[in-house]
Amino acid sequence: MRKFCYAPGTCVRIDGVPFRFATSPADGEWQLVETLTNRLVSKTVPQLDALYTAGALVLDAERAGDPRKTDDTRRRRAVTSIADRPEADQQRVAFRTAVLRAVASRTVAGARLCSAVTDDGRKTTELEKILAEVSKEHGRAKPVSVPTYFRWKAIHDATGDNLDLAGRFAASGRHKQMDPRVRRIVVQTMADALEDARDNKGAPGHSPTCTMRAIRTTIANQLRLENARDPTATLTMPSLQACYRLWGEFPAYDRDVAKYGKTRARMMYRSTRGHDGPEACLDLVEYDETRLPLFLFDELFGVPLGRAWLSWYLDVYSQVPMGFYLGFEPPSDLTIASALRHACLPKTYVQTAYPDIRNVLPAAGIPRLLTFDNSLAQHGKSIESITYDLDIPYKFTRVRTPWFKPVVENAFNLLNKLLLQEMPGFVLGKDIDPQDYDPAKNGCIGLRHFLYIFHKWLIDVYCDTPRGRWNITPRDRWLDGVRTRPPELLERATDLDLLFGIVRDGSIDHHGVTFRKILYYSDGLHAFRRRYGHKAKVKVKIDPSNLSVIHIFEPRERFWIRVEANDKRYTQNLSLHRHELNLKFANERYGRDDAEALQAAQWELQQLIADALPMALSIRTNTLIARTFGIGTQHIFNNLDTDGSLGPLSGPFAGQPLNPCQTPASAPPQPAAELPAQPVPMVGTPSPPVTPARPKRIQREIPLYDADLSLGGSRPPQLEGKP
């Protein structure tokens, strides 16, 4: 630590101007000399104390005549204490300070070089005798010499800083100096390599593009060119140790980016610093999806369908799941919209469908801020339209940064540990031999059974277990959060199918709206065409689980026009994914995609899948079949009303209750649904007793022409008398 006092020769700065104390105050005033102009300035002691208290008077770290490097070193030492130095430096400073203090306390200035006699009768000086005694007291075998003492005293008196007594032993000895030109080439080559590695957009886990071997090869080429340019230059290649020493001077983050890639380096240098959390429920809701490590099974045939997807919204303030999607539809705008629809609506269906669940799930309401991943589906028009209609701002996290959504990521971990790993069909890690445990053979849970178990665990176990630093249950945390800001619910007259539909592009002409080869028309569409033209590109919003009705956007008045399908028998309860499969199958089998071909393709695909499902197919094939039949909560929660009551199930669950423990007879009565033109065997429902015959294969007509005018040539003319 540096100290100073008002004494002749002390260098200070007053408001940034360097001064030096000249003479002691004979009349109560100090004479200070301005270093730059040699101008004399008089200051009293109270004036100097006032300047020191205000921070205008400070010790001058720079001294005239000292090199710039010495001044920088002295300035850095001003903020460094002796306790922060290495142990060897602390012991060296303590010993040298003790020597200076012992000499100053045991002698006077004029008597230090006087003659003295030691205990063994040898003649010496008083200073040498004191230095030998102090060295012996500190366990030093060799006493400090007189020239060494005066050198230490000169260093200490020059600055008054004990840190200067530590010495610079690191710079002593013979060191092989690197040529400045070689150092410049090495540093520039390494900087260029780090810059190239920073801009590299390789796949995660790729091999490092910046290696010391590649850097040294580039350095060798640069040195060869430099020696060829200047024949007098003898630049040699630095050693590997010297290269690593210069490499270590670059920031560690840049080096790790070059070695491991941006993704892993960002994960290595992530921080857990605090942030402003939400102040009430629904202030921040996080979304994420994952494939569950659990095999689900078909409820009728008992065949494994594979691992289902779980997408859910989690309230950060209370850590209560708001809503979820469970099924075999991979992450898309369908799963995002279906889970958000479930999150915004009340959960009153739980008391009706599951009477043995004693508690209720209180989470419901429109979020005030959403956090999404950076997937393509979450950047689509559907999410933009839904959040715009609900007036929900949203943000995206960076790619592969799960620590930016810690609440929802930790919820998946809790689900696996507290519920799934104890259930039959749980998928173990890769370190377990699949021959020892096969989840496809040990599982036995269907989708509706798992929904019941999941609701039971979520409402009666998870929401009633204290957790977090508050040590209160998520249910109590939710009730506490809604007291300050009550949740906002949807209006009862809201058209949920329109609000949570997904946005696609379509076209209109005299046939009507054409969306993926399906024709739609209505009186509202007729007025739309008369206003905007007979042909146009339009934005349509569809329910991906039922293509019987779509909506087109009116750009001027900004509302949606309802349009029904012309072929209602084909589109009734037809999902978008099944329609895409029908289109592909019709083009491959029949060579066309009109209404008749789509009807035939749909019937034939249903028969093929229904015949193949009881067979021992691969897990991937069964998962694709489950997605084709629409096994998921979109056919369950899409039937929720704005008050949370559940209507009749649709899709593969039509005619069945949500609770698998109830039979269709004991379930609440449901209105009979209109049957399609042809019986459709669904997963989970028995096949019809009478199976109609398959339609005949549609043959593509081949036109006949009187003349061949193709590029291959024309038919030879008919000769007279020849047939």
NUBAGU-899648 format. One record per residue (C-alpha): x, y, z; residue number from 1. Coordinates in pm, whole numbers, plus 50000, padded with zeros to 5 digits. Example, Ala and Ser with C-alpha at 12.3 -4.5 7.8 and 13.67 -1.06 7.14 Angstrom:
51230:49550:50780:1
51367:49894:50714:2
***
This chain:
50000:50000:50000:1
50135:50342:49908:2
50154:50622:50166:3
50250:50984:50153:4
50275:51288:50379:5
50332:51658:50344:6
50710:51656:50313:7
50969:51814:50082:8
51004:51616:49761:9
50659:51452:49774:10
50493:51455:49431:11
50116:51503:49420:12
49848:51602:49172:13
49595:51878:49244:14
49300:51867:49003:15
49519:51667:48764:16
49812:51914:48766:17
50144:51772:48899:18
50307:51950:49195:19
50607:51885:49419:20
50641:51996:49782:21
50939:52235:49794:22
50996:52384:50140:23
50853:52324:50484:24
50609:52583:50614:25
50795:52844:50814:26
50494:53069:50833:27
50227:52800:50811:28
50221:52773:50430:29
50373:52508:50206:30
50551:52609:49889:31
50455:52379:49600:32
50630:52384:49263:33
50427:52304:48951:34
50630:52037:48771:35
50551:52150:48417:36
50603:52529:48455:37
50811:52558:48779:38
50550:52802:48911:39
50536:52843:49289:40
50204:52800:49467:41
50140:52856:49838:42
49894:52635:50027:43
49816:52616:50396:44
49771:52286:50574:45
49391:52331:50613:46
49366:52405:50240:47
49564:52090:50157:48
49346:51885:50392:49
49031:52019:50225:50
49167:51927:49880:51
49260:51578:50002:52
48912:51525:50155:53
48743:51634:49832:54
48959:51396:49628:55
49134:51675:49436:56
49476:51605:49593:57
49620:51260:49519:58
49962:51107:49516:59
50131:51132:49179:60
50199:50782:49045:61
50408:50916:48758:62
50755:51057:48815:63
50962:51268:48585:64
51235:51068:48417:65
51074:50727:48472:66
50989:50526:48161:67
50628:50470:48067:68
50642:50102:48160:69
50756:50190:48515:70
50473:50440:48555:71
50217:50182:48438:72
50354:49927:48682:73
50340:50176:48968:74
49983:50270:48876:75
49872:49905:48880:76
50036:49853:49218:77
49832:50137:49360:78
49523:49912:49361:79
49706:49593:49469:80
49765:49495:49830:81
50052:49287:49963:82
49808:49018:50076:83
49711:48962:49708:84
50069:48880:49606:85
50217:48527:49608:86
50340:48380:49935:87
50706:48412:49834:88
50664:48783:49759:89
50489:48839:50094:90
50772:48670:50285:91
51035:48866:50091:92
50861:49199:50157:93
50815:49114:50526:94
51184:49028:50571:95
51317:49335:50391:96
51078:49564:50578:97
51188:49408:50908:98
51554:49476:50817:99
51486:49842:50739:100
51286:49889:51061:101
51547:49714:51277:102
51830:49929:51146:103
51624:50245:51191:104
51525:50157:51550:105
51862:50027:51678:106
52095:50294:51534:107
52108:50658:51451:108
52193:50790:51108:109
52550:50901:51193:110
52654:50592:51390:111
52563:50315:51145:112
52914:50291:50999:113
53100:50323:51328:114
53334:50042:51428:115
53204:49763:51651:116
53321:49426:51784:117
53122:49109:51752:118
53086:48842:52022:119
53369:48637:51876:120
53607:48938:51879:121
53593:49017:51508:122
53597:49384:51409:123
53300:49508:51209:124
53071:49808:51173:125
52760:49876:51373:126
52543:49834:51062:127
52695:49498:50971:128
52642:49377:51329:129
52272:49473:51321:130
52220:49316:50977:131
52375:48989:51098:132
52155:48985:51409:133
51835:49052:51211:134
51923:48786:50953:135
51982:48533:51231:136
51651:48623:51398:137
51465:48547:51071:138
51648:48221:51011:139
51872:48343:50732:140
52208:48164:50718:141
52371:48435:50509:142
52352:48787:50656:143
52238:49082:50449:144
52529:49282:50311:145
52567:49657:50355:146
52530:49738:49981:147
52212:49531:49969:148
52072:49723:50266:149
52138:50060:50105:150
51984:49939:49779:151
51664:49829:49958:152
51655:50160:50148:153
51690:50359:49827:154
51407:50168:49662:155
51178:50217:49962:156
51263:50586:50006:157
51201:50657:49636:158
50835:50560:49638:159
50743:50475:49996:160
50569:50160:49868:161
50658:49831:50034:162
50557:49641:49716:163
50871:49770:49549:164
51073:49555:49792:165
50928:49236:49636:166
51177:49252:49350:167
51145:49125:48994:168
51290:48777:49004:169
51078:48658:48713:170
51279:48879:48476:171
51616:48758:48603:172
51826:48498:48428:173
51894:48433:48062:174
51587:48430:47841:175
51578:48362:47472:176
51417:48668:47322:177
51178:48626:47029:178
51234:48844:46727:179
50966:49119:46718:180
50884:49031:46358:181
50835:48665:46449:182
50616:48763:46742:183
50405:48986:46518:184
50355:48704:46266:185
50264:48452:46539:186
50015:48682:46711:187
49852:48788:46383:188
49821:48427:46265:189
49657:48322:46591:190
49418:48619:46580:191
49314:48532:46225:192
49258:48168:46324:193
49036:48273:46615:194
48839:48505:46389:195
48779:48229:46134:196
48672:47987:46408:197
48429:48245:46549:198
48257:48280:46211:199
48246:47905:46148:200
47887:47772:46146:201
47966:47403:46172:202
47735:47145:46322:203
47738:47096:46701:204
48013:46861:46808:205
48223:46915:46496:206
48601:46878:46507:207
48791:47191:46610:208
48886:47403:46309:209
49158:47591:46497:210
49442:47363:46608:211
49799:47440:46707:212
49925:47220:46425:213
49739:47424:46166:214
49853:47750:46329:215
50219:47644:46328:216
50193:47536:45965:217
50063:47881:45871:218
50338:48047:46079:219
50604:47840:45904:220
50471:47945:45563:221
50468:48311:45667:222
50825:48293:45798:223
50940:48124:45476:224
50788:48404:45270:225
50943:48668:45498:226
51290:48512:45467:227
51252:48491:45089:228
51149:48857:45073:229
51446:48973:45282:230
51763:48765:45223:231
51930:48918:45528:232
51651:48802:45760:233
51708:48483:45956:234
51367:48436:46114:235
51336:48098:46283:236
51033:47902:46392:237
50947:47956:46761:238
50924:47655:46985:239
50596:47482:47065:240
50616:47608:47424:241
50655:47967:47304:242
50354:47928:47074:243
50139:47796:47358:244
50257:48082:47581:245
50142:48340:47324:246
49823:48139:47265:247
49745:48164:47635:248
49750:48544:47619:249
49428:48543:47413:250
49094:48536:47601:251
48996:48189:47720:252
48645:48223:47575:253
48780:48283:47223:254
49011:47986:47257:255
48729:47758:47373:256
48506:47876:47085:257
48780:47773:46845:258
48830:47441:47021:259
48475:47331:47108:260
48247:47549:46896:261
48006:47828:46987:262
47735:47606:47135:263
47953:47425:47386:264
48154:47738:47470:265
47832:47928:47539:266
47723:47646:47769:267
48061:47640:47947:268
48054:48014:48016:269
47688:48044:48109:270
47614:48235:48428:271
47356:48200:48702:272
47337:48567:48789:273
47006:48689:48920:274
46740:48853:48708:275
46412:49027:48762:276
46154:48752:48802:277
45780:48781:48746:278
45579:48961:49010:279
45252:48771:48960:280
45109:48468:48787:281
45096:48474:48406:282
45358:48753:48391:283
45595:48504:48226:284
45502:48165:48078:285
45764:47936:47922:286
45697:47683:47647:287
45891:47373:47552:288
45838:47031:47404:289
46009:46694:47433:290
45958:46330:47345:291
45862:46138:47657:292
46082:45843:47758:293
45771:45623:47782:294
45611:45379:47539:295
45234:45415:47490:296
45018:45135:47354:297
44707:45102:47142:298
44406:45043:47364:299
44238:44792:47128:300
44519:44577:46986:301
44778:44631:47260:302
45061:44701:47016:303
45329:44958:47115:304
45285:45291:46942:305
45619:45438:47051:306
45713:45748:47244:307
45465:46035:47247:308
45544:46407:47238:309
45467:46636:47532:310
45436:47010:47478:311
45335:47233:47765:312
45326:47587:47901:313
45460:47649:48251:314
45395:47956:48464:315
45730:48078:48599:316
45593:48253:48909:317
45407:47951:49050:318
45571:47671:48842:319
45223:47535:48767:320
45168:47378:48421:321
44910:47591:48240:322
44824:47353:47956:323
44977:47076:47750:324
44956:46867:47436:325
45020:46494:47445:326
45024:46283:47132:327
45220:46162:46834:328
45216:46482:46633:329
45575:46613:46619:330
45643:46974:46727:331
45458:47209:46495:332
45214:47499:46505:333
44939:47239:46569:334
45094:47130:46900:335
45174:47490:47003:336
44819:47610:46933:337
44655:47305:47095:338
44859:47343:47416:339
44792:47719:47428:340
44420:47655:47386:341
44429:47417:47680:342
44633:47670:47884:343
44389:47959:47836:344
44074:47764:47926:345
43956:47656:48273:346
43999:47292:48373:347
43650:47219:48505:348
43634:46899:48298:349
43860:46732:48557:350
43583:46704:48819:351
43345:46554:48563:352
43581:46312:48391:353
43795:46216:48694:354
43573:46226:49005:355
43837:46056:49223:356
44082:46348:49184:357
44015:46545:49500:358
44173:46879:49401:359
44134:47113:49107:360
44388:47255:48864:361
44352:47630:48911:362
44580:47734:48625:363
44388:47918:48350:364
44415:48252:48180:365
44582:48443:47899:366
44961:48477:47951:367
45110:48826:47957:368
45446:48716:47812:369
45553:48396:47637:370
45901:48253:47592:371
45962:48017:47299:372
46252:47826:47153:373
46402:47922:46820:374
46241:47642:46617:375
46089:47707:46276:376
45734:47628:46387:377
45746:47897:46654:378
45851:48155:46395:379
45553:48078:46172:380
45248:48282:46084:381
45020:48077:46308:382
45191:48179:46633:383
45208:48538:46514:384
44834:48539:46439:385
44728:48375:46769:386
44946:48598:46987:387
44829:48904:46794:388
44463:48817:46853:389
44523:48745:47222:390
44752:49049:47263:391
45037:48838:47403:392
45395:48960:47353:393
45649:48684:47309:394
46023:48640:47284:395
46268:48373:47170:396
46569:48227:47344:397
46899:48170:47170:398
46962:47840:46996:399
47074:47560:47226:400
47053:47767:47544:401
46817:47570:47770:402
46940:47756:48080:403
46744:48059:47959:404
46423:47859:48029:405
46521:47689:48356:406
46170:47642:48498:407
46020:47444:48210:408
46342:47249:48153:409
46355:47147:48519:410
45988:47048:48504:411
46070:46779:48244:412
46336:46644:48478:413
46090:46632:48768:414
45833:46454:48550:415
46084:46185:48454:416
46213:46130:48808:417
45890:46154:49005:418
45647:45981:48769:419
45770:45823:48447:420
46070:45622:48565:421
45849:45410:48793:422
45597:45328:48518:423
45603:45024:48288:424
45733:45113:47945:425
45986:45370:48068:426
46282:45404:47830:427
46609:45362:48015:428
46940:45523:47924:429
47185:45401:47664:430
47405:45241:47931:431
47137:44974:47989:432
47145:44675:47755:433
46815:44670:47558:434
46813:44289:47591:435
46783:44323:47969:436
46484:44556:47953:437
46263:44618:47649:438
46003:44893:47707:439
45800:44768:47411:440
45747:44434:47591:441
45704:44567:47945:442
45471:44860:47877:443
45094:44842:47891:444
44959:45201:47911:445
44733:45361:47654:446
44694:45730:47589:447
44372:45776:47787:448
44513:45575:48078:449
44828:45786:48081:450
44619:46105:48067:451
44435:45994:48380:452
44763:45912:48560:453
44918:46238:48445:454
44623:46445:48567:455
44625:46261:48901:456
44997:46318:48955:457
44989:46676:48832:458
44694:46791:49046:459
44721:46584:49364:460
45098:46532:49389:461
45296:46794:49200:462
45079:47096:49284:463
45058:46997:49653:464
45429:46932:49714:465
45632:47223:49860:466
45929:47312:49647:467
46160:47598:49564:468
46318:47853:49791:469
45975:47959:49917:470
45902:47606:50049:471
45536:47641:49954:472
45327:47438:49714:473
45276:47553:49352:474
44901:47569:49424:475
44950:47815:49712:476
45199:48009:49504:477
44940:48039:49226:478
44667:48153:49465:479
44906:48410:49609:480
45000:48537:49261:481
44645:48584:49133:482
44554:48804:49431:483
44766:49089:49303:484
44676:49052:48935:485
44371:48837:48852:486
44398:48628:48533:487
44224:48736:48215:488
43996:48474:48058:489
43852:48436:47710:490
43514:48580:47625:491
43240:48317:47621:492
43129:48401:47267:493
43480:48340:47131:494
43513:48103:46836:495
43792:47884:46968:496
43844:47693:46643:497
43903:48022:46463:498
44115:48177:46738:499
44352:47882:46776:500
44358:47775:46411:501
44678:47760:46210:502
44747:47995:45921:503
44815:47872:45569:504
44801:48010:45215:505
44521:47940:44966:506
44379:48068:44639:507
44032:48158:44510:508
43880:48128:44163:509
43539:48042:44020:510
43551:47704:44197:511
43588:47875:44535:512
43872:47854:44782:513
44125:47586:44696:514
44333:47456:44984:515
44540:47148:44919:516
44307:47032:44641:517
43993:47070:44860:518
43726:47311:44735:519
43530:47545:44967:520
43252:47788:44886:521
42993:48005:45067:522
42787:48319:45019:523
43046:48522:45208:524
43313:48399:44970:525
43100:48501:44672:526
43081:48859:44806:527
43454:48849:44874:528
43527:48759:44510:529
43306:49035:44378:530
43496:49288:44589:531
43857:49172:44544:532
43849:48994:44209:533
43764:48656:44071:534
44117:48523:44132:535
44343:48604:44424:536
44581:48463:44682:537
44428:48459:45031:538
44532:48382:45386:539
44331:48098:45533:540
44302:47968:45889:541
44222:47601:45940:542
44160:47359:46221:543
44425:47091:46150:544
44211:46823:46315:545
43900:46896:46103:546
43920:47036:45748:547
43544:47059:45695:548
43550:47434:45763:549
43814:47700:45696:550
43823:48078:45732:551
43963:48335:45488:552
44089:48675:45596:553
43921:48994:45480:554
44211:49243:45456:555
44018:49572:45458:556
43765:49510:45733:557
44007:49271:45910:558
43777:48982:45995:559
43753:48615:45900:560
43492:48470:45665:561
43368:48117:45734:562
43373:47886:45430:563
43252:47524:45428:564
43384:47240:45215:565
43189:47127:44911:566
43258:46759:44983:567
43156:46732:45347:568
43156:46355:45343:569
43530:46348:45271:570
43639:46635:45498:571
43432:46546:45807:572
43684:46490:46092:573
43965:46480:45834:574
44299:46594:45974:575
44554:46786:45774:576
44813:46511:45807:577
44575:46242:45678:578
44478:46462:45389:579
44845:46505:45296:580
44884:46126:45298:581
44572:46086:45084:582
44709:46333:44831:583
45038:46152:44807:584
44875:45811:44781:585
44625:45928:44517:586
44899:46072:44297:587
45112:45761:44327:588
44832:45507:44281:589
44587:45678:44047:590
44791:45954:43888:591
44542:46227:43984:592
44415:46409:44292:593
44051:46497:44226:594
43768:46431:44471:595
43701:46077:44346:596
44068:45979:44370:597
44097:46124:44722:598
43791:45927:44837:599
43937:45606:44701:600
44282:45677:44845:601
44137:45748:45187:602
43940:45426:45196:603
44229:45212:45073:604
44474:45366:45320:605
44235:45305:45607:606
44198:44942:45509:607
44575:44893:45475:608
44645:45050:45813:609
44362:44866:45988:610
44486:44532:45852:611
44850:44606:45939:612
44806:44746:46290:613
44751:44413:46473:614
45068:44279:46310:615
45414:44301:46469:616
45544:44606:46287:617
45840:44825:46381:618
45802:45093:46646:619
45861:45366:46389:620
45584:45231:46167:621
45342:45212:46460:622
45430:45571:46556:623
45352:45689:46204:624
45022:45499:46212:625
44933:45661:46545:626
45000:46003:46397:627
44788:45916:46094:628
44489:45828:46312:629
44541:46147:46514:630
44604:45985:46851:631
44661:46288:47070:632
44493:46543:47289:633
44399:46763:46992:634
44088:46544:46957:635
44018:46584:47331:636
44104:46937:47442:637
43988:47093:47116:638
43638:47004:47230:639
43666:47221:47542:640
43426:47513:47576:641
43520:47854:47715:642
43388:47751:48058:643
43614:47445:48067:644
43343:47185:48003:645
43434:46901:47770:646
43218:46811:47473:647
43204:46478:47288:648
43543:46346:47189:649
43633:46326:46822:650
43878:46144:46601:651
43997:45806:46729:652
43821:45867:47063:653
43475:45932:46916:654
43200:45772:47123:655
43432:45700:47417:656
43465:45873:47755:657
43781:46055:47858:658
43810:45840:48170:659
43923:45490:48061:660
43773:45343:48379:661
43426:45431:48255:662
43244:45237:47987:663
43069:45412:47700:664
42735:45314:47858:665
42822:45476:48192:666
42969:45780:48029:667
42762:46098:47995:668
42534:46082:47691:669
42685:46221:47374:670
42505:46326:47056:671
42535:46084:46771:672
42783:46195:46510:673
42710:46172:46142:674
42879:45868:45995:675
43107:45910:45695:676
43021:45770:45357:677
43231:45461:45424:678
43312:45301:45760:679
43647:45418:45893:680
43816:45184:46142:681
43990:45397:46401:682
44241:45304:46667:683
44060:45237:46987:684
43723:45159:46825:685
43600:44819:46706:686
43569:44756:46336:687
43217:44772:46185:688
43040:44438:46167:689
42984:44458:45792:690
43275:44572:45580:691
43169:44705:45241:692
43358:44601:44934:693
43653:44809:44832:694
43592:45046:44543:695
43724:44943:44209:696
44058:45081:44113:697
44015:45389:43903:698
44179:45348:43566:699
44332:45647:43402:700
44182:45703:43057:701
44432:45717:42771:702
44320:45956:42496:703
44330:45836:42134:704
44431:46060:41848:705
44393:46027:41473:706
44748:46147:41407:707
45073:46129:41600:708
45215:46481:41614:709
45467:46419:41892:710
45836:46506:41869:711
45919:46144:41792:712
45770:46178:41452:713
45436:46116:41278:714
45272:45795:41168:715
45344:45691:40813:716
45057:45758:40579:717
44826:45465:40497:718
44876:45313:40152:719
44581:45258:39921:720
44438:44918:39951:721
44622:44844:40271:722
44445:44821:40607:723
***
